[in-house]
Amino acid sequence: MKAVGIIFTNIHDINVPELVRIRTMGSIPFAGRYRLIDFPLSNLVNSGIDTVGIITKNNYQSLMDHVGSGKDWDLARKDGGIIFLPPFSDLGNDSIYNSRLEALKGAINFIERADEDYVVMTDCDTIARLNFNEIIEYHIRNRADITLVYKEKMTDVISEEAVTSLQINDNRVVGLEYKIPEHNKKINVFTNVFILKKSLLQSIVLDAIARNKHRFTTDVIVNNLKSMNIIGYKHEGYYAGITSLQAYYQSNMDILNPEISHELFGDRSVFTKIRDSAPTKYGNNAVVKNSMIADGCIIEGHIENSIIFRNVKVARGAVIKNSIVMQDTVIGENAMLNCIITDKNVVIRDKKILSGSENHPFYISKGIMI
């Protein structure tokens, strides 16, 4: 039971335009020291999948710098390993893809050359621990053509975000829709993870080329709900989808919950690029409560319920609460931050007071000085 992985790094960039101006969805920093691609990539590696095609589109230099040869995931191999797939098609059309199916058209040579029997396709906007061996076994046991992974969730009372939900009848997918869900309703949120045979994917892509189809969800999934055995696999563990800036903020805050943190990181099986950083230094008056602090920081202020990335400097008297402070940011003396997301290399000068809210965190772009 061999499988090959395909990771889409840009499919949902439109959901977080603030964070992808200078990077792909896959290279968005997360939880102090990780990037979003670390989760699907680690899930694949932990499931014994050692050939992974990464489909890029634009702004992917930081992603390539992060993943490199794949050695931090034990994927620096002569056969298989990490294979970056270009955003252009090999079919005589030099345009960049605009959908999942168009991206797969450009990756048809990778698909055809794969020796594996099955394909796992996943995006970079999913925070979860998934065992693909179990999902593939479930797929085979149910004689499925395509398996879609979903998470049963109760919708938020104040949610205004559209989600893709599945209608399930006795494990079979009978409907799929993208809309803003009703409040306080239990729905099956699609995690954008697909399992199918390589031969089927190959025929789907070739048919799409011949018939000029563009959308995997509508042209393949929805149009074949009756003719194919398309089933759902229910994920029982933690799941977060990065569907907006607020969802990104909330999923980072979730990491401060010990149960969620232990589920995701407890056995150290989420891999990332190794960096040699000095230990964080804490001043005599530093106070840290329920926070995650990465290496290389200098902390002299008060930090509470926050995620602090590498090499951040927090001066005396500064107070940071309920915030995400990315790499190489400097927080001045007596500055106050609440519900703030700073990108990299931000400078907050002395005595500045900045505040957002949990439902609307305030974002500061890379390199900005306030």
C-alpha positions in Angstrom: 0.0 0.0 0.0 2.2 2.8 -1.3 1.1 6.4 -1.7 2.5 9.6 -3.1 1.7 13.0 -1.6 0.7 16.2 -3.4 0.6 19.5 -1.4 -1.0 22.6 -2.7 0.6 25.7 -1.3 -1.5 28.5 -2.7 -5.0 27.3 -3.3 -6.6 29.3 -0.5 -4.3 32.4 -0.4 -7.4 34.6 -1.0 -8.6 33.8 2.6 -5.6 35.6 4.3 -4.5 38.3 1.9 -2.7 40.1 4.7 -0.4 37.2 5.4 0.4 36.2 1.8 1.5 39.5 0.3 5.1 38.3 0.6 4.7 34.5 0.9 2.5 31.5 0.1 -0.1 30.0 2.4 2.4 27.2 3.0 5.1 29.4 4.4 2.9 31.5 6.8 4.6 31.3 10.3 2.7 29.5 13.0 3.0 28.6 16.7 6.3 30.3 17.3 8.7 28.2 15.2 6.7 26.4 12.5 5.3 27.1 9.0 1.8 25.9 7.9 3.4 23.5 5.4 5.1 21.7 8.3 1.7 20.1 9.3 0.7 18.3 6.0 4.4 17.5 5.3 4.9 16.0 8.7 1.6 14.0 8.4 2.8 12.5 5.1 6.3 11.6 6.4 4.8 10.1 9.6 2.6 8.0 7.5 5.6 6.6 5.5 4.9 8.7 2.4 8.4 9.7 1.2 7.6 11.1 -2.3 5.9 14.5 -2.1 5.2 16.9 -4.9 4.8 20.5 -3.7 2.7 22.6 -6.2 3.7 26.3 -6.0 2.2 29.3 -7.7 3.8 32.7 -6.6 5.7 34.2 -3.8 7.3 30.8 -3.1 10.9 31.8 -2.5 10.4 31.7 1.3 8.8 28.3 1.0 11.7 26.9 -0.9 14.1 28.4 1.6 12.2 26.8 4.4 11.7 23.3 2.9 15.1 23.2 1.0 16.1 19.7 0.1 13.7 18.2 2.7 16.4 17.0 5.0 14.6 18.2 8.1 11.8 15.8 7.2 14.1 13.0 6.1 13.1 13.6 2.5 16.6 14.4 1.0 16.6 11.3 -1.2 17.9 10.2 -4.6 14.6 8.5 -5.3 11.5 10.4 -4.4 11.8 13.0 -1.6 10.7 16.6 -2.1 9.8 17.6 -5.7 8.8 21.2 -6.3 6.3 21.4 -9.2 6.2 24.7 -11.2 3.1 26.9 -11.5 3.1 26.7 -15.3 1.5 24.0 -17.4 3.4 21.5 -19.6 0.5 21.5 -22.0 1.6 24.3 -24.3 -0.2 26.9 -22.1 2.1 29.2 -20.2 -0.6 30.7 -18.0 -0.5 30.2 -14.2 -3.2 27.9 -12.8 -6.3 29.3 -11.1 -7.7 26.2 -9.6 -6.8 22.8 -8.2 -7.6 20.9 -11.4 -5.6 23.3 -13.5 -2.7 22.9 -11.1 -3.0 19.1 -11.5 -2.9 19.5 -15.3 0.5 21.1 -14.8 1.6 18.2 -12.6 0.5 15.5 -15.0 4.1 14.3 -15.6 4.7 13.9 -11.9 1.5 11.9 -11.5 2.2 9.7 -14.5 5.7 8.9 -13.3 4.7 8.0 -9.8 5.1 4.3 -8.9 2.8 4.5 -5.9 -0.8 3.0 -6.0 -2.5 5.9 -4.2 -2.4 9.7 -4.0 -2.9 11.8 -0.9 -3.8 15.4 -1.9 -3.8 18.1 0.9 -3.6 21.8 1.2 -1.6 24.0 3.6 -4.5 25.6 5.4 -5.3 22.6 7.7 -3.9 22.3 11.2 -4.4 18.7 12.3 -2.6 15.4 13.0 -3.7 13.0 10.3 -2.7 9.3 10.0 -2.9 8.7 6.2 -2.2 5.0 6.6 -5.5 4.7 8.6 -7.4 6.8 6.0 -6.1 4.8 3.1 -7.0 1.6 4.8 -10.5 3.0 5.4 -10.6 4.0 1.7 -9.7 0.5 0.6 -12.0 -1.2 3.1 -15.0 0.8 1.8 -14.0 0.3 -1.9 -14.1 4.0 -2.4 -13.2 5.9 -5.5 -12.4 9.1 -3.7 -12.3 9.7 0.1 -12.8 13.2 1.5 -11.6 13.9 5.1 -14.0 16.0 7.2 -14.4 17.3 10.7 -17.7 17.5 12.4 -18.0 20.9 14.1 -20.6 23.1 15.7 -20.7 26.4 13.9 -19.8 29.6 15.9 -22.6 31.8 16.9 -20.8 34.8 15.4 -19.2 33.1 12.4 -19.5 34.9 9.1 -17.1 32.8 7.2 -18.2 30.5 4.4 -17.0 26.9 4.6 -17.2 23.9 2.4 -19.4 21.3 4.1 -20.2 17.7 3.2 -23.6 16.0 3.4 -23.0 12.5 4.6 -25.4 9.5 4.4 -24.0 6.2 5.8 -20.4 7.4 5.1 -21.2 8.3 1.5 -20.9 11.9 0.4 -24.3 12.9 -1.1 -23.8 16.6 -1.3 -21.2 19.4 -1.0 -21.8 23.1 -0.6 -19.8 26.3 0.0 -21.7 28.8 2.1 -21.9 30.7 5.4 -23.4 28.0 7.8 -26.4 28.6 10.0 -25.5 29.6 13.6 -25.2 26.8 16.2 -25.5 24.0 13.7 -23.5 20.9 13.4 -21.8 20.6 10.1 -19.2 18.4 8.4 -16.3 20.8 7.5 -14.3 19.5 4.5 -10.5 19.6 5.4 -9.4 19.8 1.7 -7.8 16.3 2.0 -8.4 13.8 -0.8 -7.5 10.1 -1.1 -7.8 8.3 -4.4 -5.9 5.8 -6.7 -3.2 7.2 -8.8 -4.7 5.6 -11.9 -8.0 7.4 -11.2 -6.4 10.7 -10.7 -4.5 10.3 -13.9 -7.6 9.6 -15.8 -9.4 12.5 -14.2 -6.7 14.9 -15.1 -6.4 13.6 -18.7 -10.2 13.9 -19.1 -10.0 17.4 -17.7 -7.4 18.3 -20.4 -9.5 16.8 -23.1 -12.8 18.3 -22.1 -11.3 21.7 -20.8 -12.6 21.2 -17.2 -11.2 23.5 -14.6 -12.7 22.8 -11.1 -11.9 19.7 -9.1 -14.7 20.2 -6.6 -17.5 20.9 -9.1 -16.3 19.2 -12.3 -15.1 16.0 -10.5 -16.6 15.7 -7.0 -20.1 17.2 -7.4 -20.7 15.9 -10.9 -19.8 12.3 -9.9 -21.5 12.0 -6.5 -23.9 9.4 -8.1 -21.6 7.7 -10.5 -18.6 7.3 -8.1 -18.3 5.9 -4.6 -17.2 9.1 -2.9 -17.1 8.6 0.9 -16.2 10.7 3.9 -13.7 10.0 6.6 -14.4 11.6 9.9 -11.4 13.1 11.7 -11.9 12.8 15.4 -9.0 15.0 16.7 -8.2 18.7 16.7 -8.7 20.6 13.4 -8.4 24.2 12.5 -8.8 25.7 9.0 -7.0 28.9 8.2 -10.0 30.5 6.4 -9.4 34.1 7.6 -7.0 36.3 9.6 -9.3 35.8 12.6 -9.1 32.0 12.1 -5.3 32.2 11.9 -5.3 34.2 15.2 -7.7 31.8 16.9 -5.8 28.6 15.8 -2.5 30.1 17.3 -4.3 30.9 20.5 -5.6 27.3 20.6 -2.0 26.1 20.8 -1.9 27.7 24.3 -4.4 25.0 25.4 -2.3 22.2 26.9 -4.5 19.5 25.5 -4.4 20.8 21.9 -0.7 21.5 22.2 0.0 18.0 23.4 -2.1 16.4 20.6 -0.3 18.3 17.9 3.3 18.4 19.3 3.4 16.0 22.2 5.6 13.4 20.6 7.7 15.9 18.6 6.5 14.6 15.3 5.8 17.9 13.6 9.0 18.6 11.9 10.4 22.0 10.8 13.5 23.6 9.6 16.2 23.5 12.3 17.7 26.8 13.3 20.6 27.3 15.7 19.4 30.0 18.0 20.6 31.0 21.5 18.3 30.3 24.4 15.8 33.0 25.3 17.0 35.5 28.0 14.6 36.7 30.7 15.2 40.0 32.6 14.8 40.2 36.4 11.4 41.9 36.0 10.1 39.7 33.2 6.7 38.0 33.7 5.4 35.3 31.3 2.0 33.6 31.7 0.4 31.0 29.5 2.5 31.9 26.5 4.8 30.2 24.0 8.2 31.8 23.6 10.6 30.7 20.9 14.4 30.7 21.0 16.7 33.7 20.7 14.3 36.2 22.4 15.1 38.9 25.0 12.2 39.3 27.4 12.2 42.1 29.9 8.4 42.9 30.0 5.1 41.2 30.7 3.7 38.6 28.3 0.4 36.9 28.8 -1.6 34.5 26.5 0.7 35.2 23.6 2.8 33.5 20.9 6.3 35.0 20.6 8.5 33.9 17.6 12.3 33.8 17.4 14.6 36.7 18.2 11.9 39.0 19.5 12.9 41.8 21.9 10.5 43.0 24.5 11.7 46.0 26.5 11.1 46.8 30.2 7.6 47.9 31.1 6.1 46.5 27.8 2.9 44.5 28.2 1.8 42.0 25.5 -1.5 40.2 25.9 -3.4 37.8 23.6 -1.1 38.6 20.7 1.1 36.9 18.0 4.5 38.5 17.6 6.5 37.2 14.7 10.3 36.9 14.2 12.7 39.8 14.8 10.1 42.2 16.1 11.1 44.8 18.7 8.6 46.0 21.3 9.7 49.3 23.0 9.6 50.3 26.7 6.1 50.7 28.2 4.4 49.7 24.9 1.1 47.9 25.3 -0.3 45.3 22.8 -3.6 43.5 23.0 -5.0 41.2 20.3 -2.2 42.2 17.9 -0.6 40.2 15.1 2.8 41.6 14.1 4.5 40.2 11.0 8.3 39.9 10.9 10.7 42.8 11.6 8.1 45.1 13.1 9.2 47.9 15.5 6.7 49.2 18.1 8.2 52.3 19.7 8.1 53.2 23.3 4.8 53.9 25.0 2.7 53.0 22.0 -0.7 51.4 22.8 -2.3 49.1 20.2 -5.4 47.0 20.6 -7.6 44.9 18.5 -10.2 42.3 19.7 -10.4 38.5 19.7 -12.9 38.7 16.8 -10.9 41.3 14.9 -7.2 41.1 15.7 -5.2 44.1 14.5 -2.5 43.1 11.9 0.8 45.0 11.4 2.6 44.3 8.1 6.3 43.2 7.8 8.9 45.8 8.4 6.5 48.5 9.7 7.5 50.9 12.4 4.8 52.4 14.7 
